[in-house]
Amino acid sequence: MEDCGSGILQRLIAERGEHLESTHAQHGDATALLRPESLLEVMRFLRDDSELAFNMLTDLTAVDWLDRAPRFEMVYHLYSLDWNHRLRVKAGVPDAPDAPAQVDSLCELWPSANWMEREVWDMYGIRFAGHPDLKRLLLYEEFEGHPLRKDYPKERRQPLVGPRN
């Protein structure tokens, strides 16, 4: 019996292989690492291709690899209701003082990305190009910084802001 994860990756490699940095599958768990500039194109393919039909974005988050390049990695979890299969998609996101971390928004493909992208912006400071309303979700607007970055000082004091009159 063919490993489902391998079949998904074979299809992705055949159709969009030039946009991939690497893939792997183990025990039916498939992961694809994309070139970040290809994220929107490949994700649209994964959603619209009838053999894959990843019609559900179940989660997205970021990982801060402080001492690695690229510093950040976006992690997306896709699910196909039609075929009952899953795929993890990753994309590196560089961060530099002159070019802050940014990746394309997936809100146009999956509306569920809206709040998840806002959470990643709030906690990690990664911007999502094309997001319809990128603003803080968990923290108040006056909060300075992004607390899940590994270089965020844990001793940092934040101003307490009360209700506006």
C-alpha positions in Angstrom: 0.0 0.0 0.0 1.4 3.4 -1.0 2.2 5.8 1.9 -0.4 8.6 1.6 2.2 11.2 2.6 4.5 10.1 -0.2 1.7 10.2 -2.8 0.9 13.8 -1.8 4.5 14.8 -2.1 5.0 13.0 -5.4 2.1 15.0 -6.8 3.4 18.3 -5.4 6.9 17.6 -6.8 5.6 16.7 -10.2 3.5 19.9 -10.5 5.4 22.5 -8.4 8.8 21.0 -7.7 10.7 24.1 -8.8 9.1 25.9 -5.8 10.3 23.4 -3.2 13.4 23.4 -1.1 12.8 19.9 0.3 10.1 17.3 1.2 9.9 14.3 3.5 7.3 11.8 4.6 7.4 9.4 7.5 4.6 7.2 8.7 2.1 9.0 6.5 3.1 12.4 7.8 4.1 14.6 4.8 6.0 17.9 5.0 7.0 20.3 2.2 9.5 23.1 2.7 8.7 25.9 0.2 10.6 28.8 -1.2 8.9 31.8 0.6 8.4 33.8 -2.6 6.3 30.9 -3.9 4.0 30.5 -0.9 0.8 31.9 -2.4 1.2 30.1 -5.7 1.9 26.7 -4.2 -0.8 27.0 -1.5 -3.4 28.0 -4.2 -2.3 24.9 -6.1 -2.7 22.7 -3.0 -6.2 24.0 -2.4 -7.4 23.9 -6.1 -5.9 20.7 -7.4 -8.6 18.1 -7.5 -6.2 15.2 -6.5 -5.1 17.0 -3.4 -8.0 19.4 -2.5 -6.6 20.8 0.7 -9.7 22.8 1.4 -9.0 23.5 5.0 -6.2 25.4 6.7 -6.4 24.0 10.2 -3.5 25.9 11.8 -0.6 28.2 11.1 2.2 29.3 13.4 5.8 30.5 13.4 9.0 29.3 14.9 11.9 31.6 15.9 15.3 30.1 15.1 17.2 33.0 16.6 20.7 31.9 15.6 19.8 30.4 12.2 19.1 31.9 8.7 16.4 32.4 7.9 15.4 33.4 11.4 11.7 32.5 11.2 9.9 29.6 9.8 6.1 29.7 9.1 4.4 26.3 9.6 1.0 25.6 8.0 -1.2 22.5 8.6 -3.6 21.7 5.7 -6.4 19.1 5.6 -8.4 17.7 2.7 -12.0 17.0 3.7 -12.5 15.3 0.3 -9.6 12.9 0.6 -9.0 12.8 4.4 -5.3 13.6 4.1 -3.0 16.1 5.7 0.1 18.1 4.8 2.5 20.3 6.8 4.0 23.2 4.8 6.9 25.2 6.0 8.5 28.4 4.6 11.5 30.2 5.9 11.1 33.9 6.6 14.2 36.1 6.9 14.4 39.0 9.3 16.8 41.9 9.1 16.7 45.5 10.4 16.4 46.8 6.8 13.9 44.1 5.7 11.6 43.0 8.6 10.1 39.5 8.5 7.2 39.3 5.9 5.4 36.6 4.1 2.2 36.6 1.9 -1.1 36.4 3.6 -3.3 33.4 2.9 -6.6 35.1 3.8 -7.7 35.2 0.2 -7.3 31.4 0.0 -8.6 30.4 3.5 -10.5 33.0 5.5 -9.5 31.1 8.6 -6.0 32.4 8.2 -7.2 35.9 9.3 -7.0 35.6 13.1 -4.1 33.0 13.0 -2.0 35.5 11.0 -2.9 38.3 13.4 -1.8 36.1 16.3 1.6 35.4 14.6 2.0 39.2 13.9 1.2 39.9 17.6 3.5 37.3 19.1 6.4 37.2 16.5 6.2 40.4 14.5 6.0 38.7 11.2 4.0 40.8 8.7 1.6 39.3 6.2 1.5 41.1 2.9 -2.1 41.5 1.7 -3.7 40.9 5.1 -7.0 42.8 5.3 -6.6 44.0 8.9 -3.3 43.2 10.4 -3.5 44.5 14.0 -2.9 43.1 17.4 -5.2 40.3 18.5 -4.1 39.2 22.0 -2.1 42.2 23.3 -3.2 45.8 23.5 -2.1 48.3 20.8 0.4 50.1 23.0 2.3 46.9 23.8 5.9 47.3 22.6 7.5 44.4 20.9 6.6 40.8 20.2 6.9 38.5 23.2 7.5 35.2 21.6 10.7 36.3 19.8 13.6 34.6 21.4 15.4 38.0 21.8 12.5 39.6 23.6 13.8 40.6 27.1 11.8 38.6 29.7 12.4 41.4 32.3 10.9 44.1 30.0 8.2 46.1 31.7 5.2 47.2 29.7 3.1 50.2 30.3 -0.3 49.4 31.8 -3.0 51.1 29.7 -6.5 51.5 31.0 -9.7 52.2 29.3 -9.8 55.4 27.3 -12.1 58.2 28.4 
